[in-house]
Amino acid sequence: MAEVAVITGASAGIGRATVREFAGHGCKVALLARGRAGLEAAAREVEELGGEALAIPTDVADYDAVERAADQAVERFGRIDVWVNNAFAGIFSRFMDMSLDEYRRVTDVTYFGQVHGTRAALKHMLPRNSGTVVLVGSALAYRGIPLQSAYCAAKHAIQGFQDSVRVELRAGDSNVRLTMVQLPGVNTPQFDWIRAHTSGTPRPVGAIYQPEVAARAIWKAAHSARKQWIVGAPAYQAIEADKLLSPLLDRYLARGNIEAQQGEPLAPGRKDNLFEPVDANEDRGAHGRFDSKSRTHSPLLWASENRGGIEAGAALALGAGLVTARYGGGKNNGHSTHA
């Protein structure tokens, strides 16, 4: 029986790549996003891969709309097996240069959008005692950076939200799972349409990964028992460094991170998607403008996927090393191998 997945932010970027990933595994997919052109194109891709798609124009900041979308997915496909909370909104701006309405909009989409999706999914999953909700996070859920205070705060909030709800599910002996994927910088169209109160065009900092790497991690997270998946060495480094060197990171980021997140001068009249989609009549696809700089593989993700085999291999190697050290591999220059 084909698995049923609901994916928010499905029209572009990571969501679009995730749609392809799930469709490639034979899933039936309900697609939620605001941009109709991207939704329709994503639905066609699902069908081209041999799957079945249901495109539902939805603003995840509106809980009633999210709940209706969940009901439509169940009415069409019979159930929801996986719900992926991927949709987000952002703004590149110093905190005091943005309005509170802008800050609130980022929070409504990026934080409450995942809360809304989780609640709508659980309403259908809990009675069946089955299903997985994937929260899409970021290294910035642990380490905030300048120009992205609203986004970082929302991702931090999602981290705490997961801790609480996951424990509640466990306390109720539920088979419904809640997991989170922490992402690095990803090459998506977001840098072309995110709102910016800066002199330069927004750009990612450090190593950049293609959205297909993130999509593969989301698929893996949806089908494992782990609480968290970390994608890319930069995400892991940021998380661990903040635990050990947070004040030093403050000083380091203050010296150059604001400039590093900006590229060529911001174009006059540039459109953004904070309150309205900019792709309503245009399909932006999954990739942004950084293809030449983006990585298609993550060794850390590979190691995480193959953790069992790596641990077994390490144990065998350790055992062999201990035997060799103890018995000399059967040769001991003429001396007895016994104590």
C-alpha positions in Angstrom: 0.0 0.0 0.0 1.4 3.4 -1.0 2.5 5.7 1.8 0.7 9.0 2.1 2.7 12.2 2.7 1.7 15.8 3.2 4.5 18.3 2.5 4.2 22.0 3.3 6.2 24.6 1.3 5.9 22.1 -1.5 6.1 24.5 -4.5 9.8 25.4 -4.4 13.2 24.8 -2.7 13.6 22.1 -0.2 9.8 21.3 -0.2 9.9 20.8 -4.0 12.9 18.5 -3.7 11.2 16.6 -0.9 8.1 16.1 -3.1 10.3 14.5 -5.7 12.0 12.3 -3.1 8.8 11.0 -1.6 7.2 10.5 -5.1 10.3 8.6 -6.2 9.6 6.2 -3.4 6.0 5.6 -4.7 4.2 7.8 -2.2 0.9 9.6 -2.7 1.6 13.2 -1.9 -0.5 16.2 -0.8 1.2 19.4 -1.6 0.6 22.6 0.4 2.0 26.0 -0.6 0.8 29.5 -1.6 2.2 29.7 -5.1 -0.1 28.0 -7.6 2.3 27.8 -10.5 4.9 26.0 -8.4 2.2 23.7 -6.9 0.9 22.7 -10.2 4.4 22.0 -11.6 5.2 20.0 -8.5 2.0 18.0 -8.9 2.9 17.2 -12.5 6.3 16.0 -11.4 4.7 13.6 -8.9 2.5 12.2 -11.7 5.5 11.9 -14.1 7.2 9.8 -11.4 4.2 7.5 -11.3 2.6 8.9 -8.2 -0.6 10.5 -7.2 -0.7 14.2 -6.2 -3.2 16.5 -4.5 -2.3 20.2 -4.7 -3.9 22.4 -2.1 -3.1 26.1 -2.0 -2.5 26.9 1.6 -1.0 29.5 3.9 0.3 27.6 6.9 0.0 30.7 9.1 -3.8 30.0 8.9 -4.6 27.1 11.1 -8.1 26.6 9.7 -6.7 26.4 6.2 -4.1 23.8 7.3 -6.8 21.8 9.1 -9.0 21.8 6.0 -6.0 20.7 3.9 -5.3 17.8 6.2 -9.0 16.8 6.0 -8.8 16.9 2.2 -5.7 14.7 2.1 -7.5 12.1 4.3 -10.6 12.3 2.2 -8.6 11.7 -1.0 -6.0 9.2 0.2 -7.6 7.7 3.3 -5.0 8.6 5.9 -1.8 10.5 6.5 1.4 8.5 7.2 4.0 11.3 7.1 3.6 15.1 7.6 6.6 17.3 6.6 6.6 20.8 8.1 8.9 22.6 5.7 7.2 26.0 4.9 8.9 29.1 6.2 9.2 32.8 5.7 12.1 35.1 6.5 13.6 38.5 6.4 17.2 39.7 6.2 17.3 42.8 8.5 18.7 44.1 11.7 16.1 43.7 14.4 15.5 47.4 14.8 15.1 48.0 11.1 12.1 45.6 10.6 8.6 46.3 11.7 6.8 44.2 14.3 4.3 43.1 11.6 7.2 41.7 9.6 8.7 40.0 12.6 5.3 38.5 13.5 4.7 37.2 9.9 8.0 35.3 10.0 7.0 33.8 13.3 3.5 33.0 12.1 4.8 31.1 9.1 8.1 29.6 10.3 7.0 28.7 13.9 3.2 28.6 14.0 3.2 27.0 10.5 4.9 24.0 12.0 2.7 24.1 15.1 -0.4 24.2 12.9 0.9 21.4 10.7 1.7 19.2 13.7 -1.7 19.7 15.3 -3.6 19.0 12.1 -1.5 15.9 11.5 -1.9 14.6 15.1 -5.7 14.9 14.9 -5.6 12.2 12.2 -2.6 10.2 13.4 -3.4 9.8 17.1 -6.7 7.9 16.6 -4.8 5.5 14.3 -1.8 5.4 16.7 0.5 5.6 13.7 2.3 8.3 11.7 5.4 10.5 11.7 5.7 14.3 11.8 8.9 15.8 10.5 9.9 19.2 11.7 12.3 21.0 9.5 14.8 23.0 11.5 18.3 24.5 11.0 21.6 24.8 12.7 20.1 28.2 13.6 17.8 26.4 15.9 20.8 26.3 18.2 23.0 29.2 17.1 21.4 32.6 16.2 23.1 34.9 13.7 22.7 38.6 12.8 20.2 39.8 10.3 18.0 36.8 10.9 16.6 37.3 14.5 13.0 36.4 13.5 13.9 33.2 11.7 16.4 32.1 14.3 13.9 32.7 17.1 11.3 30.7 15.3 13.7 27.8 14.8 14.7 27.9 18.4 11.0 27.8 19.4 10.5 24.7 17.2 13.3 23.0 19.0 11.6 23.5 22.3 8.2 22.6 20.9 9.6 19.2 19.7 11.1 18.4 23.1 7.7 19.0 24.8 5.4 17.2 22.4 7.8 14.3 21.8 7.8 13.6 25.6 4.0 13.9 25.7 3.7 11.3 23.0 6.1 9.0 24.7 4.3 9.4 28.1 1.1 8.4 26.3 2.7 5.3 24.9 1.9 6.6 21.4 3.4 5.1 18.3 3.2 8.5 16.6 6.7 9.9 16.1 8.0 13.5 16.1 11.4 14.0 14.6 13.5 17.0 13.5 16.0 17.7 10.7 18.6 20.4 11.3 19.8 21.8 8.0 22.8 23.9 6.8 22.7 26.5 4.1 20.8 25.2 1.1 20.7 26.4 -2.5 17.1 27.4 -2.9 15.2 30.3 -4.5 14.7 31.8 -1.0 17.7 34.1 -1.4 16.0 35.7 -4.5 12.6 36.4 -2.9 13.2 36.7 0.9 12.5 40.2 2.2 15.6 42.3 2.9 16.3 45.6 4.6 20.0 45.5 3.6 22.2 47.1 1.0 23.2 43.8 -0.5 21.3 40.8 -1.9 20.9 38.0 0.7 23.2 35.0 0.2 24.1 31.9 2.3 27.4 31.8 4.2 29.8 28.8 4.3 29.2 25.5 2.6 26.0 25.3 0.6 24.1 22.1 -0.2 21.7 21.2 -2.9 18.1 20.8 -1.8 18.1 17.1 -2.8 20.5 16.5 0.1 18.0 18.0 2.5 15.2 16.1 0.9 17.0 12.8 1.4 17.6 13.6 5.0 13.9 14.4 5.5 13.0 11.0 3.9 15.4 9.2 6.2 14.1 11.1 9.3 10.5 10.1 8.4 11.5 6.5 8.4 13.8 6.2 11.4 13.3 6.2 15.2 15.8 9.0 15.8 14.9 12.3 17.4 17.1 14.4 15.2 19.1 14.3 12.0 21.9 16.8 11.4 22.7 17.5 7.7 26.1 18.8 6.7 29.3 19.3 8.7 28.7 23.1 9.0 25.4 22.5 10.8 27.1 20.0 13.2 30.0 22.4 13.7 27.7 25.4 14.5 25.6 23.3 17.0 28.7 21.9 18.8 30.6 25.2 18.7 27.8 27.1 20.3 27.7 24.6 23.2 31.4 25.2 23.9 32.3 28.7 22.6 29.1 30.8 22.5 30.6 34.1 23.6 33.5 33.7 21.2 31.1 33.0 18.4 29.3 36.2 19.3 32.5 38.2 18.7 33.4 36.3 15.6 30.0 36.8 14.0 29.9 40.5 14.9 33.1 41.1 13.1 32.1 39.9 9.7 28.9 37.9 9.4 26.6 40.8 8.5 28.7 41.6 5.4 29.2 37.9 4.6 25.5 37.4 4.2 25.2 40.1 1.5 26.2 39.9 -2.1 25.6 42.3 -5.0 23.6 45.5 -4.4 19.9 45.0 -3.8 18.0 45.7 -7.0 15.5 48.6 -6.9 11.9 47.3 -6.8 12.9 43.8 -5.9 9.9 41.7 -4.9 9.7 39.4 -1.9 7.3 36.7 -0.7 6.9 37.6 3.0 3.2 38.4 2.7 2.3 37.3 -0.8 3.9 34.7 -3.1 6.1 36.0 -5.9 5.8 32.7 -7.9 2.0 32.9 -8.2 2.4 32.7 -12.0 6.0 31.4 -12.2 7.5 28.1 -11.3 10.8 28.7 -9.5 11.7 25.0 -9.0 13.9 23.6 -6.2 17.3 25.2 -7.0 18.5 28.8 -6.4 21.3 30.6 -8.2 24.2 28.9 -6.4 24.4 25.6 -8.3 28.1 26.0 -9.1 29.0 26.4 -5.4 26.6 23.8 -4.0 27.5 20.3 -2.7 25.5 17.3 -3.9 26.6 15.0 -1.1 27.0 15.2 2.7 29.5 12.8 4.1 28.0 13.5 7.6 24.6 12.5 6.3 26.0 9.3 4.7 27.7 8.4 8.0 24.4 9.1 9.9 22.5 6.9 7.4 25.1 4.1 7.9 25.7 4.6 11.5 24.9 0.9 12.4 27.4 -0.4 9.9 30.1 2.1 10.9 29.7 1.3 14.6 29.8 -2.5 13.8 32.9 -2.0 11.7 34.6 0.1 14.4 33.8 -2.5 17.0 35.3 -5.3 14.8 38.4 -3.1 14.2 38.7 -2.4 18.0 38.3 -6.1 18.8 40.9 -7.1 16.2 43.2 -4.4 17.6 42.8 -5.8 21.1 43.5 -9.3 20.0 46.6 -8.3 18.1 47.8 -6.3 21.1 47.1 -9.2 23.5 48.4 -12.1 21.3 50.6 -10.5 18.8 48.6 -11.8 15.8 50.0 -15.3 16.6 53.6 -14.3 16.3 55.6 -13.0 19.2 59.3 -13.3 18.1 59.7 -16.7 19.7 58.1 -15.8 23.0 55.0 -17.5 24.4 51.7 -15.9 23.5 50.3 -16.7 27.0 50.7 -14.6 30.1 
